[in-house]
Amino acid sequence: MLGRKRKAAATPPSEHTLIAKSSTITGDIEFGGVLHVQGYVKGQITVSNDQGQLVIDKDGRVEGEIHVPHIIINGHVIGDVYATEKLELAENARIEGNVTYETIEMMAGAQVNGKLVRNREQQKSLPAPEKQQEEQEVEEAIAEAKA
């Protein structure tokens, strides 16, 4: 129709990189497109632009922070995970670290040993646990004084 702008269809990244099952990478990785990890990576994983996808297979293992818009995990991650768009945790996913995400999909059997926080803006606005306890005690004291 006239005057309406159409959204451009999101095109899947065309570049694919594979870290094979028998491979070990030590050092930080910055990639574009899709990175498929079947082996072992020790280092930080980031994407070189605003789009990118990381897939960690069942046998894949990453030790280090991950900063990628779309992440699919079915392997083991030791480190914090930051998914600015979507995080998918398959049944064999194990994460030992904090997880920051925009949207999450978690299958039965997936494990996260750390905090789940929806996004950084919400993370900044959350009160510290001890502050939250103090506020609750003050509210209870006020309620008792009124009674």
TITIMI-903707 format. One line per 5 residues: number of its first residue (from 1); for each residue x, y, z of N, C-alpha, C, O. Coordinates in steps of 0.1 Angstrom, whole numbers, always signed. Example, Ala and Ser with C-alpha at 12.3 -4.5 7.8 and 13.67 -1.06 7.14 Angstrom:
REM TITIMI-903707
1) +132/-57/+78/+123/-45/+78/+132/-33/+78/+142/-33/+85; +128/-22/+71/+137/-11/+71/+129/+0/+79/+134/+11/+80
***
This chain:
REM TITIMI-903707
1) +8/-12/+0/+0/+0/+0/+9/+12/+0/+20/+12/+4; +3/+23/-4/+10/+36/-5/+13/+41/+9/+5/+40/+18; +25/+47/+11/+28/+53/+24/+33/+43/+34/+38/+47/+45; +32/+30/+32/+36/+20/+42/+50/+16/+38/+54/+13/+27; +59/+15/+48/+72/+10/+46/+72/-5/+50/+66/-9/+60
6) +78/-13/+42/+79/-27/+45/+92/-30/+52/+102/-24/+49; +91/-39/+61/+103/-43/+68/+111/-52/+59/+105/-61/+52; +124/-50/+58/+132/-59/+51/+133/-73/+58/+135/-73/+70; +132/-83/+50/+133/-97/+56/+147/-99/+61/+157/-96/+54; +148/-104/+73/+161/-107/+79/+168/-118/+71/+162/-129/+70
11) +180/-115/+66/+187/-126/+59/+197/-133/+68/+204/-126/+76; +197/-146/+68/+206/-153/+76/+220/-150/+72/+223/-148/+60; +229/-149/+82/+244/-147/+79/+249/-157/+69/+246/-169/+70; +257/-153/+59/+262/-162/+49/+275/-168/+52/+279/-178/+46; +282/-162/+61/+296/-167/+65/+294/-177/+76/+288/-174/+86
16) +300/-189/+74/+300/-200/+85/+314/-204/+88/+322/-206/+79; +316/-205/+101/+329/-209/+106/+327/-221/+115/+318/-221/+123; +335/-232/+113/+334/-244/+121/+347/-246/+129/+358/-246/+124; +345/-248/+142/+356/-253/+150/+353/-268/+153/+344/-271/+161; +360/-276/+146/+357/-291/+146/+359/-297/+160/+366/-292/+168
21) +353/-309/+161/+354/-316/+174/+368/-319/+179/+370/-318/+191; +377/-321/+170/+391/-324/+174/+400/-311/+176/+412/-312/+179; +394/-299/+174/+401/-287/+175/+401/-281/+189/+391/-282/+196; +412/-274/+192/+413/-266/+204/+418/-252/+200/+429/-251/+194; +411/-242/+204/+415/-228/+201/+417/-221/+215/+409/-221/+224
26) +429/-215/+216/+432/-207/+228/+435/-193/+224/+444/-190/+216; +426/-184/+229/+427/-170/+225/+413/-165/+222/+403/-173/+220; +412/-152/+221/+399/-146/+218/+395/-147/+203/+403/-147/+194; +382/-149/+201/+377/-150/+187/+367/-139/+185/+358/-137/+193; +369/-132/+173/+359/-122/+169/+355/-127/+155/+363/-129/+146
31) +342/-129/+153/+337/-135/+140/+326/-127/+135/+320/-119/+141; +322/-130/+122/+310/-125/+116/+303/-137/+110/+309/-147/+106; +289/-136/+109/+281/-147/+104/+278/-157/+115/+273/-153/+125; +281/-170/+112/+277/-180/+121/+290/-188/+126/+298/-191/+117; +292/-189/+139/+303/-197/+144/+297/-210/+150/+289/-209/+159
36) +302/-221/+146/+297/-234/+150/+309/-241/+158/+319/-244/+152; +307/-243/+171/+317/-248/+180/+314/-263/+183/+304/-265/+190; +322/-272/+178/+321/-286/+182/+333/-290/+191/+332/-300/+197; +343/-282/+191/+356/-285/+198/+356/-277/+211/+346/-274/+218; +369/-272/+214/+371/-265/+227/+377/-251/+224/+386/-250/+216
41) +371/-241/+230/+376/-227/+229/+379/-222/+243/+370/-223/+252; +391/-217/+245/+395/-210/+257/+398/-196/+254/+409/-192/+249; +388/-187/+257/+390/-173/+254/+376/-166/+251/+366/-173/+251; +376/-153/+250/+363/-146/+248/+359/-147/+234/+367/-147/+224; +345/-149/+232/+339/-149/+218/+330/-137/+216/+321/-135/+224
46) +333/-129/+206/+325/-118/+203/+322/-118/+188/+329/-124/+180; +312/-110/+184/+309/-109/+170/+314/-95/+165/+314/-85/+173; +318/-95/+153/+324/-83/+147/+314/-72/+143/+318/-61/+140; +302/-75/+142/+291/-66/+138/+279/-68/+147/+280/-75/+157; +268/-62/+144/+256/-63/+152/+248/-76/+150/+239/-79/+157
51) +252/-83/+140/+245/-96/+137/+255/-107/+138/+267/-106/+134; +250/-118/+143/+259/-130/+143/+252/-141/+152/+243/-138/+160; +256/-153/+149/+250/-164/+157/+261/-174/+161/+270/-177/+153; +261/-178/+173/+270/-188/+179/+262/-201/+182/+252/-200/+189; +267/-212/+177/+261/-225/+180/+272/-233/+187/+283/-236/+182
56) +269/-238/+199/+278/-247/+207/+272/-261/+207/+261/-262/+214; +278/-270/+200/+272/-284/+200/+273/-291/+213/+280/-286/+222; +267/-303/+213/+267/-311/+225/+281/-314/+231/+284/-314/+243; +291/-316/+222/+305/-319/+226/+313/-306/+227/+325/-307/+231; +308/-295/+223/+315/-282/+224/+317/-277/+238/+308/-279/+247
61) +328/-270/+240/+331/-264/+253/+338/-251/+251/+347/-249/+243; +333/-241/+259/+338/-227/+258/+342/-223/+272/+333/-224/+281; +354/-218/+274/+358/-212/+287/+361/-198/+284/+372/-195/+279; +352/-189/+288/+354/-175/+285/+341/-168/+283/+330/-175/+282; +341/-155/+283/+329/-147/+281/+324/-148/+267/+332/-149/+257
66) +311/-148/+265/+305/-148/+252/+296/-136/+250/+287/-133/+258; +298/-128/+239/+290/-116/+236/+286/-117/+222/+293/-113/+212; +274/-123/+220/+269/-126/+206/+253/-123/+207/+247/-127/+216; +248/-117/+196/+233/-115/+196/+225/-127/+197/+215/-128/+206; +227/-138/+190/+219/-150/+190/+228/-162/+193/+238/-165/+186
71) +225/-168/+204/+233/-179/+209/+225/-192/+211/+214/-191/+217; +230/-203/+206/+224/-216/+208/+234/-225/+215/+245/-227/+209; +230/-230/+227/+240/-238/+234/+234/-252/+237/+223/-253/+242; +242/-262/+234/+239/-276/+237/+251/-282/+244/+251/-294/+246; +261/-274/+246/+273/-279/+252/+276/-273/+266/+267/-269/+273
76) +289/-271/+269/+293/-266/+282/+300/-252/+281/+309/-251/+273; +295/-243/+289/+302/-229/+289/+305/-226/+303/+297/-227/+312; +318/-222/+305/+323/-217/+318/+326/-202/+315/+337/-199/+309; +318/-194/+320/+319/-179/+318/+306/-173/+316/+296/-179/+315; +306/-159/+316/+294/-152/+315/+289/-152/+300/+297/-152/+291
81) +276/-152/+298/+270/-152/+285/+261/-140/+283/+253/-137/+292; +263/-132/+273/+256/-120/+269/+249/-122/+256/+256/-121/+245; +236/-124/+255/+229/-126/+243/+220/-114/+241/+210/-112/+248; +223/-105/+232/+216/-92/+230/+203/-94/+223/+194/-85/+223; +201/-106/+217/+188/-109/+210/+181/-121/+216/+171/-120/+223
86) +187/-133/+213/+180/-145/+218/+191/-155/+222/+201/-157/+217; +187/-162/+233/+195/-173/+238/+186/-186/+239/+175/-186/+244; +192/-196/+232/+185/-209/+232/+193/-219/+240/+205/-221/+236; +188/-225/+250/+195/-236/+258/+188/-249/+255/+177/-251/+259; +196/-258/+249/+191/-271/+245/+192/-280/+258/+198/-276/+268
91) +188/-292/+257/+187/-301/+268/+200/-305/+274/+201/-308/+286; +211/-304/+267/+224/-308/+273/+232/-295/+276/+244/-296/+280; +227/-283/+276/+234/-271/+279/+237/-270/+293/+229/-273/+302; +250/-266/+296/+254/-264/+310/+262/-251/+310/+272/-249/+302; +258/-241/+318/+264/-228/+319/+268/-226/+333/+260/-227/+342
96) +281/-223/+335/+286/-220/+348/+291/-205/+347/+302/-202/+344; +281/-196/+350/+283/-182/+349/+270/-175/+348/+259/-181/+347; +270/-162/+348/+258/-154/+348/+254/-152/+333/+262/-153/+324; +241/-151/+331/+235/-151/+318/+227/-138/+316/+217/-136/+324; +230/-130/+307/+222/-118/+303/+216/-120/+290/+223/-123/+280
101) +203/-118/+288/+196/-121/+276/+185/-112/+273/+180/-105/+282; +180/-111/+261/+168/-104/+258/+156/-113/+257/+146/-110/+263; +158/-124/+250/+148/-135/+249/+155/-148/+252/+166/-150/+247; +148/-157/+260/+154/-170/+263/+144/-181/+260/+132/-180/+262; +150/-192/+255/+142/-205/+253/+151/-216/+260/+162/-218/+256
106) +145/-222/+269/+152/-232/+277/+145/-246/+277/+134/-246/+282; +152/-256/+273/+146/-269/+272/+148/-276/+286/+157/-273/+294; +140/-286/+289/+141/-294/+301/+155/-301/+301/+158/-307/+291; +162/-300/+312/+175/-306/+313/+186/-296/+312/+198/-299/+316; +184/-285/+306/+194/-274/+306/+197/-269/+320/+188/-269/+328
111) +210/-266/+322/+214/-262/+336/+222/-248/+335/+230/-246/+326; +218/-239/+344/+225/-227/+346/+229/-225/+360/+221/-225/+369; +242/-224/+363/+247/-222/+376/+252/-207/+377/+264/-205/+375; +243/-198/+379/+246/-184/+379/+233/-176/+379/+222/-182/+380; +234/-163/+377/+222/-155/+376/+216/-154/+362/+224/-154/+353
116) +203/-153/+361/+196/-151/+348/+191/-136/+349/+183/-133/+358; +195/-128/+340/+191/-114/+340/+186/-110/+326/+193/-113/+316; +174/-104/+325/+168/-102/+312/+177/-94/+303/+179/-98/+291; +181/-82/+307/+190/-74/+299/+198/-65/+308/+195/-64/+320; +208/-58/+303/+217/-50/+311/+209/-38/+317/+213/-34/+329
121) +200/-32/+311/+192/-21/+316/+185/-26/+329/+185/-19/+339; +179/-37/+329/+172/-42/+341/+183/-46/+351/+180/-45/+363; +194/-51/+347/+204/-55/+356/+209/-43/+364/+212/-44/+376; +211/-31/+358/+215/-19/+364/+205/-14/+374/+208/-8/+384; +192/-16/+371/+181/-11/+380/+178/-20/+391/+170/-15/+400
126) +183/-32/+392/+180/-41/+403/+187/-36/+416/+199/-33/+415; +180/-35/+427/+187/-32/+439/+196/-43/+444/+193/-55/+441; +206/-40/+451/+215/-50/+457/+206/-58/+467/+197/-52/+473; +209/-71/+469/+201/-79/+478/+200/-74/+492/+189/-74/+498; +211/-69/+497/+210/-63/+511/+202/-51/+512/+195/-48/+522
131) +202/-42/+501/+193/-30/+501/+179/-34/+500/+170/-28/+506; +176/-45/+492/+162/-50/+490/+157/-54/+504/+145/-52/+507; +165/-61/+512/+161/-66/+525/+158/-55/+534/+149/-55/+542; +167/-44/+534/+165/-32/+543/+152/-26/+539/+144/-22/+548; +149/-24/+526/+136/-18/+522/+124/-26/+527/+114/-20/+531
136) +125/-39/+526/+114/-47/+531/+112/-46/+546/+101/-46/+551; +123/-46/+554/+122/-44/+568/+116/-31/+572/+108/-30/+581; +119/-20/+565/+113/-7/+567/+99/-7/+565/+91/-2/+572; +94/-13/+554/+80/-14/+550/+72/-22/+561/+61/-18/+564; +78/-33/+566/+72/-41/+576/+70/-33/+589/+60/-34/+596
141) +81/-25/+592/+80/-17/+605/+69/-6/+604/+62/-4/+613; +68/+0/+592/+58/+10/+590/+44/+4/+591/+35/+9/+597; +42/-8/+585/+29/-15/+586/+26/-19/+600/+14/-18/+604; +35/-23/+608/+33/-27/+622/+29/-15/+630/+21/-15/+639; +36/-3/+627/+33/+9/+635/+19/+14/+632/+13/+20/+641
146) +14/+12/+620/+1/+16/+617/-10/+8/+623/-21/+12/+626; -7/-5/+626/-16/-15/+631/-19/-13/+646/-27/-20/+651
***
